Amino acid sequence: MSSALNASRRAADLAALAGGEVVDVLVVGGGVTGAGIALDAASRGLSVALLEARDLAFGTSRWSSKLVHGGLRYLAKGDVRLAHESAVERGILMTSTAPHLSRPLPQLIPLHSQVSRGMAAFMHGGLRAGDVLRRAARTPSSLLPRPRRVSSQEALALAPGLRASDLRGGLLSFDGQLVDDARLVVALARTAAGLGAKILTRTPVVALSGTAAEIRDGARLVEIRARAVVNATGVWAGHLVPSVRLRPSLGTHLVVSGPALGLGNTAVTVPVPGSRSRFVLLLPQRDGLVYVGLTDEPFDGEIPDEPVAPPSDVDFLLLVASSVLAHPLTPADVLGSYAGLRPLLDAPGRSADLSRNHAVLRSPDGVLTIVGGKLTTYRRMAEDAVDAAVAAAGLTATQSRTRHLSLVGAAPRAVLSTVDAPERLIAKYGTEAPRVAALDPTPVADGLEITAGEVQWAVQQEGALDADDVLHRRTRIGLVKQNLTTARSKVTDLVAKALATPAEMP
């Protein structure tokens, strides 16, 4: 079956479900967890439908640091099991499921005078422990090299924008980085669709039970029936299942210019003064931008559609990041910002100390809800959720296959290096890059690399239904306000044209 997601396929799938088709597993929520569950279930031979109120990766899944990390932070807190799980899942994603969407990221901790020698020794020990996790997860050192101490000269060569005064060297390590978190979600959903899953965006659920969901489709209400129902709506989980109690935590990132900072391709990790486990990260992206994050603050009140970075978080990130830079950052350097809410289980203590473990909860009426966790371990979360659904509904299914199931566009790195397409497109589309490159190569705006062909592909293959889907989730143009303003009109026209063009059907 085709992996294409588009308006035509959505209409056909919705008609089938509205007409009375009963699926084995109904997933509510189109983030990384929901898409991962749809893929896991479909790959086991189960019939699957996924319902998303807005668009794929609309919520928390697009607001991450774009890291596939090995659990070093959890190791520092003594949670060896969670740290090992992160390292294993990082290796699976980078070597098997999505090599095209990930890359090794060098990370440098600069050692200035504010980092004591004792603190430096502590962090170096932590990096070595993280490398033990890498080896235990059987991720090759050819992909993620071992950590090491570097001289001040090498540190400045890796990150020329660092302050040279009182720099006595640095600690260099490697972790995984996604080309984009929203693209991972889209790839998961398309791979599930290729196995027969029905992926329906713009289908808000207004009521949920253990065997059905009532959705709003325009002016009508439609009942979708299933043998098992999984609530994977993240921070909104309690809206559909009131018994679920969460303590959301807000994480903020800033978007700044890479050339202005002079970081090159190396991330910089800045210890937060007074803490042994908190850091501010300067994360270079393939498009020349740098994301500066990450905060971890409790969030109270109604859950917004799109969280906003608080001024206090912006000030904090600028202050800590500037402490290691030759030219301190100011608010004028901020090209954009974003914030996301972590769906953490309610428990005593500070939000920064709450466990990142996930849990599958069952409500009295049979709805399974998965909460907690993190982007890196989405695959394991999905496996556990489907295991619970199979057991609860008495379904017949194989064991999870996703450990070795490549996503659309994936291939070994040696094969990706031979794909005949621009490197920028290979990083986003993998083996499908030549098909995208063959479409209209005209940029959507001066100064942007995104092409008209990429917009067409987003609409006809990746399920984008309007300009915002393209601007904010298929291309991420919207992360920089000026780029959003420049490109919106052209992208809107291109989306309308692509929607009017017959699309590939399954």
Secondary structure, DSSP 8 states (H G I E B T S, - for coil): ----B-HHHHHHHHHHHHTT-EEEEEEE--SHHHHHHHHHHHHTT--EEEE-SS-TT-SGGGSS--EE--SHHHHHTT-HHHHHHHHHHHHHIIIII-GGGEEEEEEEEE--TTS-HHHHHHHHHHHHHHHHHHHHTT--TTTS---EEE-HHHHHHH-TTB--TT---EEEEEEEEES-HHHHHHHHHHHHHHTT-EEE-S--EEEE-SSEEEEEETTEEEEEEEEEEEE--GGGHHHH-TT--B--EEEEEEEEEHHHHT-TT-EEEEE-TT-SS-EEEEEE-TTSEEEEE---EE--SS--SS----HHHHHHHHHHHHTTBSS---GGG--EEEEEEE--B--SS-GGGS---EEEEE-TTS-EEEEE--GGGHHHHHHHHHHHHHHHHT-------GGG---TT---HHHHTT-SS-HHHHHHHGGGHHHHHTS---BSSTT---BHHHHHHHHHHB---SHHIIIIIIS-GGGSHHHHHHHHHHHHHHHHHHHTS-----
